[in-house]
Amino acid sequence: MIEFSVVDASNQTLHAVNLSDHVFGCQVRGDLLTRVVHYQLAKRRSGTASTKRRSEVNGGGRKPYRQKGTGNARQGTNRAPQYRSGGVVFGPHPHDYAVKMNKKERALGLRTALSAKREAGEMIVLGEFALVGIKTKPMLEILTRLHAEKSALVVLHESDMMVELSARNLPGITVMQVEGVNVYDLLVHEKLILTEAALVKLEARLNPVKDATEIGEGKAA
């Protein structure tokens, strides 16, 4: 287990918690993180860009002008790509950009990103935000005390409109719930702020439900 400090909104230490080695103690692998980010960004692409080939353009049923005697190069159709209204050569067509990646690899990539944040000292576990209203200024003051006012990913255990609405006008600050945590957002933000309740929920999400011993005991029962 890894001991980690929990702080309050004033950045004062409250107590310590034990982090799971399985989630926050992984070896940092740049190659795996690169592949997961590529997987995420490729899956986000809509793939709807489309152009028409020369066979799909209207017109072109006859030659634009006669073969000889005009002094111009011979042309067979005005659907050819050199014409303004002609077809496009090697243009984009709708297709799926998604790449395949195993579920276990994606889960390991997320644990690796979390471990990288912890090792780099860029992770903060916060007791609670303790906001008394939907105001941007108090939220900014809390983030400033946590040294995370420029760029931070705030993870909550459940929807909290007070925190979400207070932070929505702050550039570089993203608020999401545990279910939405992903490798790309972890890496693109400078700091990771987890509430203590979110930490518990995140570890429960990423830890195996049962280990081999528990499975064996279940079968024996």
Steps between C-alpha positions, in 0.01 A plus 500: 500500500609858429442764765362827366389821672146635485475879511217746557397801292777704667764243397551391860559131567201328659613138516662229292342230287642182353498485120468171319825376344291344225363840395767754598815288508530389137820532300470803272508390136510775242428261213177381659384855576571600140291214365208572732499870405510402132208262562296773671564773246440269204169390649389862540532573128164511327635381165229684305721699259402414146591598143377375162707296259479573129244219461273666756502855355202606287549575132777393265285310259685638200840644415539869599620577146616315195814289505705697248532845354447714810864536606410374849591172660253225428234448767261210536270632773449803720474269800878456496684632810670787314161666450355723768183291522679169451554214739758504780804275485570301820257715697359399842202266525293403803660226704563395858836616640472291818785261580472184706643474849442234761290590803777386737751721319273801532451434871875463550555824309264685735674357807834594346389860443381525862831357622689751285304788655576375851870445430534847346342664805212627288220325690299658782248324722254752639267440792224717350466833323278653769340753266205693643360616166546497124779755468806495275720709731493264803567207268799680349631582847489132599680395183761772555572375852538152352736642231267367231339816366656477152413147395321233701272201460253490790344160565185467710333183630159627384350800326544821702344796324657745745852391402421446131336839449759684708781362285342515154633849421857422609726429200706185533272350769292192422257338742380143452376202695695181565331319212642751250866487607719417200866500400485795259344741751741387771800575281374823344440662841786605723343398833258228609268586789305210650250540779545237770167341409600494132828330591313217672265460205784514246697229678188284515455550126855406407575229754412142404168397648637172629849361522585139423469395866149641533391330176638168622320534832179586319521184290574290805194643677 
